[in-house]
Amino acid sequence: MTDAHATGIIAFQGRPGAYSDLACREARPSWTTLPCETFADTIAAVHDGRADAAMLACENSLAGRVPDIHALLPQSNLFIVGEHFQRVEHCLMGIPGTTLQDARRIHTHPVAMAQIRGLIRETGLKPVVEFDTAGSAELVREWGRKEDVAVASSLAADLNGLVILRHNVEDAAHNTTRFYIAARTPTELPRGIRDSMTTLLFRVSNQPGALYKVLGGFATNGINMTRLESYMLEGSFAATQFLLDVEGHPDDPALSAALRELSFFAEQVDLLGVYPASPFRHDNASPPPSGTPVMK
């Protein structure tokens, strides 16, 4: 079981100061963060013991799902042990002494660039696309020019010794990314715990009514599904795989009954994790609108 209060190492995909890094520090404040090049590298770090857990972005309120995670997590043999919601707050930053009047070019990830159109229009800065948000902050630090500024997280500014010229420069409020926290062993979550989540992977044959049958038990037993994602299996049109998040613990009577019905009609069912629900779910009951890709 991964203890949020213990000391450990948590891996993430991106450069130091990325929003995933910030998510790690908020979810596991006493842990050391380990930056990784790709999602596959992040999962491998947990597998080979270099990290105790992985922070994996799975969906964004503007972008929708993160496709890589749907392919990688089911094959990883890791278990989901928690979830974290991270608000994406863009900051405009430059080297010490920089003012907006000095700036000529603005650097950031293409997704972030699409979310700061108002700032670009207002300032007239030339947009320059970079490989990620935290990487943009690193470049601005290395160049040491007042003419070049970056948009990234406040953590990226701190780590690179940059000054924040403006906070919250994003056009849309409530841009939030949800993360799965994954580890080598599952959580030992006792039955009946309030606010637990269960994540499943299941397959159905490509036949009329197949999905209706496997999901019917959730409706009849009053189980709330918070996420249902589908994708094809190895390019085949003959079967479809689904990733499902539901509220509740598999040992609760209602969810147990729904899962029995699911197992009867589905071709295969894998339990990816049972974990505590984030308090964010209750604090932000109405989800923000949908629309753009996730940034690093």
Secondary structure by P-SEA (a helix, b strand, c coil): cccccbbbbbbbccccccaaaaaaaaacccbbbbbbccaaaaaaaaaaccccccccccccccccccaaaaaccccccccccbbbbbbbbbbbccccccccccccbbbbcaaaaaaaaaaaaacccbbbbcccaaaaaaaaaaaccccccccccaaaaaaaccccccccccccccbbbbbbbbccccccccccccbbbbbbccccccccaaaaaaaaaaaaacccccbbbbbbccccccbbbbbbbbccccccaaaaaaaaaaaacccbbbbccccccccccccccccccccccccc
